[in-house]
């Protein structure tokens, strides 16, 4: 999902420019921080490999929501 997000972000950049991409990236960072904060108690005791997998899983919906938002703006 992350790869699709990055591909969509690149296409979005070509169509709308860097300023709009920064807005999407800022939104992602904000949502990522919220997810990390909400799940901090679980993430702290996980081993590093499992922690990375869990974070990736938790971010799937965020990636998809932002992909959908960008694709909608691009008329897809």
ROKE-885839 format. One record per residue (C-alpha): residue number from 1; residue in three letters; x, y, z. Coordinates in pm, 1 decimal. Example, Ala and Ser with C-alpha at 12.3 -4.5 7.8 and 13.67 -1.06 7.14 Angstrom:
NODE  pos  code         X         Y         Z
NODE    1   ALA    1230.0    -450.0     780.0
NODE    2   SER    1367.0    -106.0     714.0
% end
This chain:
NODE  pos  code         X         Y         Z
NODE    1   UNK       0.0       0.0       0.0
NODE    2   UNK     287.1     234.8      77.1
NODE    3   UNK     427.0     186.0    -274.1
NODE    4   UNK      90.1     271.9    -429.8
NODE    5   UNK      68.3     577.5    -202.8
NODE    6   UNK     412.1     695.2    -318.5
NODE    7   UNK     325.4     635.0    -685.9
NODE    8   UNK      -1.1     826.0    -648.1
NODE    9   UNK     181.7    1105.0    -465.0
NODE   10   UNK     429.5    1132.9    -753.7
NODE   11   UNK     145.7    1153.5   -1007.2
NODE   12   UNK     -33.5    1407.7    -786.1
NODE   13   UNK     285.6    1615.6    -775.6
NODE   14   UNK     306.3    1617.9   -1155.1
NODE   15   UNK     -52.0    1739.2   -1179.8
NODE   16   UNK     -77.3    1983.9    -887.2
NODE   17   UNK     278.8    2070.3    -781.1
NODE   18   UNK     492.6    2047.2    -471.6
NODE   19   UNK     281.3    2275.2    -251.9
NODE   20   UNK     -21.6    2044.7    -275.3
NODE   21   UNK     200.6    1740.2    -215.0
NODE   22   UNK     330.5    1902.4     104.2
NODE   23   UNK     -29.3    1940.0     222.1
NODE   24   UNK     -89.8    1567.1     169.3
NODE   25   UNK     240.4    1478.5     338.8
NODE   26   UNK     155.8    1702.8     634.6
NODE   27   UNK    -183.2    1535.9     663.1
NODE   28   UNK     -12.3    1194.3     655.1
NODE   29   UNK     233.9    1294.3     928.7
NODE   30   UNK     -48.5    1422.4    1148.0
NODE   31   UNK    -249.8    1103.4    1102.9
NODE   32   UNK      61.3     889.8    1156.7
NODE   33   UNK     136.6    1070.1    1484.1
NODE   34   UNK    -222.5    1014.5    1599.9
NODE   35   UNK    -203.7     643.3    1518.7
NODE   36   UNK     131.8     607.6    1694.2
NODE   37   UNK       4.8     792.9    1999.0
NODE   38   UNK    -317.2     589.9    2017.0
NODE   39   UNK    -123.3     262.4    1995.8
NODE   40   UNK     184.9     358.0    2196.1
NODE   41   UNK     112.5     117.7    2481.2
NODE   42   UNK     100.7    -178.5    2241.2
NODE   43   UNK     395.6     -71.4    2028.6
NODE   44   UNK     636.7     -22.1    2318.1
NODE   45   UNK     654.8    -388.3    2414.0
NODE   46   UNK     676.3    -534.3    2062.5
NODE   47   UNK    1012.0    -651.9    1923.9
NODE   48   UNK    1146.1    -419.5    1650.0
NODE   49   UNK    1053.8    -643.4    1353.2
NODE   50   UNK     701.0    -702.1    1479.7
NODE   51   UNK     669.6    -332.8    1568.4
NODE   52   UNK     749.5    -231.7    1208.2
NODE   53   UNK     495.3    -482.4    1073.0
NODE   54   UNK     229.5    -359.6    1315.2
NODE   55   UNK     290.4       5.9    1227.1
NODE   56   UNK     263.5     -82.7     858.1
NODE   57   UNK     -66.7    -257.3     921.1
NODE   58   UNK    -199.6      32.5    1125.9
NODE   59   UNK    -112.0     278.3     847.4
NODE   60   UNK    -286.8      82.6     568.3
NODE   61   UNK    -617.7     268.3     606.8
NODE   62   UNK    -438.9     603.6     621.7
NODE   63   UNK    -253.6     527.3     297.7
NODE   64   UNK    -577.1     416.0     129.7
NODE   65   UNK    -771.6     721.0     247.6
NODE   66   UNK    -505.6     957.6     113.3
NODE   67   UNK    -479.5     764.2    -214.4
NODE   68   UNK    -856.0     793.5    -255.0
NODE   69   UNK    -842.6    1166.2    -180.5
NODE   70   UNK    -567.3    1229.3    -436.0
NODE   71   UNK    -729.9    1012.3    -702.6
NODE   72   UNK   -1060.5    1190.4    -653.7
NODE   73   UNK    -893.3    1528.4    -704.0
NODE   74   UNK    -719.0    1396.3   -1015.8
NODE   75   UNK   -1051.0    1275.9   -1153.4
NODE   76   UNK    -978.7     903.9   -1136.7
% end
